[in-house]
Amino acid sequence: MLGRLRAFSLAPDDQLIRDFRAYVAATTYNACNSYIRRKFPARARLKNRTRYSLSHHRDFEIWQREDDIWICGLRSSRRREQNVQRHTLQLQRLIAEPDEKQRALRPLDFQRSQLSDLLRRIFQYAGGPVYFDDLVQLIAELQGLRESVSSIDESQQPLAEQMSNPFDTAVERRSYLKRLWDEITQLPPLQRAALLLNLRQDQEGVISLLPFAGIASVRQIAGAVGMPIDEFASLWNELPLDDSTIAHRLNVTRQQVINLRKSARARLGRRMNLRDETRNK
């Protein structure tokens, strides 16, 4: 946020913030999401997989109420939204009562069954729509997801956060982002998509700054990924996607996604280093 304000002071006409209150809220929300994803990566991946399945399977639906709370269920059950609290409480029995879990979900193997099969049985048992966050918590319990809370190594934080040093000027920061984006747009399409949809480590924080720094709009990033703007905007706060989800979107294998992203990062590293060497001569 400070970086954006410094950039605004240097070029007010290029860095217009139309709604400062909304900008602060969005920045805070994204920063908290980024922190939680790094602290609980396994849960973040499960949440992304679940949301993707709910959004793309013909039998399911996920929607947001006026109070910004996300609800999900079978597509035919949306009209029973008023009973979401009761339906969600029903889910707690699956955790609190082991015998009930076995009876209700038999013969599913919680570790190996398709997520869509598990979701269908859970919704049928609940009897209607449930809160999305509670659903993710239940699936984590059923699958035995255990993730210890660990401290985040400050030396491994995203490059964007390392760049927040007050001695770095906004001009230098914006120049770096501009050069990085130029190189990303020159990557082969599949490499570009594999990188941008999995914004982990250094790239995560940097890419999230692109729209705020006026380097690239969300629409331009969507174009670089090869997705319609509406579809990409709905995924913005869910990034990074896991490799399996990206593979499904790109119609390639999971290993190919890993290889594509590795090649993209290697090329970016070479190109950025070459640019720095040229500029310093």
Buried (B, 14 or more C-beta within 10 A) or exposed (E): EEBBEBBBEEEEEEBEBEEEEEBEEBBEEBBEBBEEBBBBBEBBBBBBBBBBBBBEBEBBBBBEEEEEEBBBBBEEBBEBBEBBEEBBEBBEBBEEEEEBBEEBBEEBEEEEBEBBEBBBBBBBBBBBBBBBEBBBBBBBBBBEBEEEEEEEEEEEBBBBBBBEEEEBEBEEBBEBBBBBBBBBEEBEEBBBBBBBBBBBBBBBBBBBBBBBBBBBEEEBBBBBBBBEBEEBBEBBEBBBBBBBBBBBBBEBEBEBBBBBBEBBBEBBEEBBEEBEEEEEE
